[in-house]
Amino acid sequence: MSKRVGLAGVTGQRQAGHTGIQATAIQRIEAQSPFGKAAMKKATFNLPEELHYRLKVAAASTRREMVDIVIEALAQYLKERQL
């Protein structure tokens, strides 16, 4: 049975929903994000196979998580459109 820690894990509180590895990734994203420690929401969507492959290759080649690249790209897209 694995211990599950959420964003509350930063303050030492336990919260169901994220493994320790996921919580660490979320902390890293928050630290690098222009949104700071904004609450995270899960988004589930499908990507074309080729785009997913290219995202995965980009993440591996830059030693970044795929979600980091998606957040950066989406933030830039919305900034350019002033949304």
N, C-alpha and C positions, 0 to 999 in steps of 0.2 A: 504494500500500500504506500503510495507516494504522498508526501506532504504537499498540499496545494497552497500557494500564497498568491495573493492578488496585489493590487497597488497599495493596499493598506500595509503590506509587508515592509514598506519603507519605514513606517512608524512602529513596526514590531507587532502589529495586529495581524491576526490570521483572517484570510478571506478566501473562500472557495473560488475556483475559476482559473487559476494559473499555477503552473508548476514553478519551482524555484528558478529554472532556466528561463521560462517565459517572463517571470517577474524581473529578472536581471535584464533581459532584453528591453522590457518596458521602461525600466529605470534609465537605461542607456539612451533610448529614444527620447525620453522626456528631457534628459540633460542636453541633448543635441538639438532638440526641436525648437523652432521659433515660438512654439506654443507653450514652452516650459512644461509645467506639471499639469497640463490640461487633462481632464478626464478622458480616458480612452474609450472608444466604442468599437465594437466588433462589426466589421463589414464583410459580408460574404458575397462574392460575385465571380462570374466566369470570365476568363481571359482566352483569347484565341491561343491555340497551342503554340504557334510560332512566337507570339509576344511573351508568353510565359517562359518559354525556353530562353529567349534573349534576356529577359529579366533575371532568370536564374544564373545565366552565364555572367552577366554584368555584376551580380551580387558576389559570385564566387571570385571573379577576377579582381574585385576591389575589396574583398574581405568585409563585405557589408551584408546586413540582412536584407532580404527582398523587401520587407515592410519599410525599411529606412528609405530605400529608393522610391517606393511608391508614395510615401508621405512627402518626400522632397519634390517629386514630380507633380503631385496633385496640388501642393501648396503653391508651387511656381505657376501652374496653370491658372489657378484661381486668382493669384496676385496679378497676373498679366491682364486678366479680364475684370479686375477690380470687383470681384465677388467675395 
